[in-house]
């Protein structure tokens, strides 16, 4: 069984809460990140995702003036690197989000997406049918 340490992306896009929605969305697009972890020093204070960009746009806000703290999910659920990929998938599916920061204490180690954990499931399923 794969753990999050095995499948997580170690290159995590982080930013402070005082960044504008437009600036963060631009960085996410350029870096091909589906989310940004919002930090205050060493503390994770929120998650900002593609969905949040859409919510801000749909609300008619000025993305250059709106701050990510106004649109992020505060105090996001996090996971440990030894968490099983199946458990992470269940958490994301039942709680309705697609990105899960992986931490050791307060240290951000990486991020795992629903796509990452589904890829593990697909590999396992296709591997078991080949035998």
C-alpha positions in Angstrom: 0.0 0.0 0.0 1.4 3.4 -1.0 1.9 6.1 1.6 1.6 9.8 0.9 5.4 10.1 1.3 5.7 7.8 -1.8 3.3 9.8 -4.0 3.3 13.4 -2.8 4.6 16.3 -4.8 7.5 17.9 -2.9 7.4 21.1 -5.0 4.6 23.0 -3.2 3.6 26.5 -4.1 3.3 28.6 -1.0 2.4 32.2 -0.5 1.4 34.7 2.2 -2.2 35.7 2.8 -1.6 39.3 1.7 -1.1 38.2 -1.9 -3.9 39.2 -4.4 -6.1 36.6 -6.0 -4.8 37.7 -9.4 -1.1 37.3 -8.5 -1.6 33.9 -6.9 -3.8 32.7 -9.9 -1.1 33.9 -12.3 1.6 32.0 -10.3 -0.5 28.9 -10.2 -1.1 29.0 -13.9 2.6 29.6 -14.7 3.8 26.9 -12.4 0.9 24.5 -13.3 -0.1 24.2 -9.6 -3.7 23.4 -8.8 -3.4 24.9 -5.4 -1.4 27.3 -3.2 -0.7 26.6 0.5 -1.2 29.9 2.4 1.4 30.3 5.1 2.2 32.7 7.9 5.8 32.0 8.8 6.0 28.3 9.4 2.3 27.9 10.0 -0.2 26.7 7.3 -3.1 29.0 7.6 -5.1 28.1 4.5 -5.5 26.5 1.1 -6.3 28.4 -2.1 -7.3 26.4 -5.1 -8.6 26.8 -8.7 -12.1 26.6 -7.3 -11.4 29.6 -5.1 -10.3 31.6 -8.1 -13.6 30.7 -9.8 -15.6 31.6 -6.7 -13.9 35.0 -6.5 -14.5 35.7 -10.2 -18.1 34.6 -10.0 -18.7 37.0 -7.1 -17.5 39.9 -9.3 -14.6 40.8 -7.1 -11.6 42.7 -8.5 -8.9 40.0 -8.5 -6.1 42.6 -8.2 -7.7 44.0 -5.0 -9.0 40.8 -3.4 -6.7 39.0 -1.1 -6.3 35.2 -1.0 -7.2 35.2 2.7 -10.7 36.4 1.7 -11.2 33.3 -0.5 -9.0 30.6 0.9 -10.1 27.7 3.0 -8.8 28.5 6.5 -7.1 25.8 8.7 -7.0 23.1 6.1 -6.9 19.4 6.9 -3.4 18.1 6.7 -1.9 14.6 6.6 1.2 12.8 7.8 3.7 11.4 5.3 3.0 7.8 6.6 -0.8 8.1 5.9 -2.0 5.4 3.5 -3.1 6.7 0.0 -6.5 5.0 0.5 -7.2 6.9 3.7 -6.2 10.2 2.0 -8.6 9.5 -0.8 -11.4 8.8 1.6 -10.7 12.1 3.5 -10.7 14.1 0.3 -13.8 12.5 -1.1 -15.9 12.7 2.1 -14.8 16.3 2.8 -15.1 17.6 -0.7 -11.6 18.8 -1.5 -8.8 17.8 -3.9 -5.6 18.8 -2.3 -4.1 17.7 1.0 -0.9 19.2 2.5 1.5 16.6 3.9 3.2 17.7 7.1 5.6 16.5 9.8 4.6 18.6 12.8 4.6 22.1 11.4 6.9 21.4 8.6 5.3 21.3 5.1 6.8 18.3 3.3 4.6 18.2 0.2 1.1 18.0 -1.2 -1.0 15.2 -2.5 -3.9 15.6 -4.9 -6.9 13.5 -5.5 -5.4 12.7 -8.9 -2.3 11.4 -7.2 -4.2 8.9 -5.0 -6.5 7.9 -7.9 -3.4 7.2 -10.0 -2.2 4.7 -7.3 -5.6 3.0 -7.3 -5.6 2.7 -11.0 -2.1 1.3 -11.1 -3.0 -1.2 -8.4 -6.2 -2.2 -10.2 -4.5 -2.6 -13.6 -1.6 -4.5 -12.0 -4.0 -7.0 -10.3 -5.8 -7.7 -13.5 -2.6 -8.6 -15.3 -1.8 -11.5 -12.9 
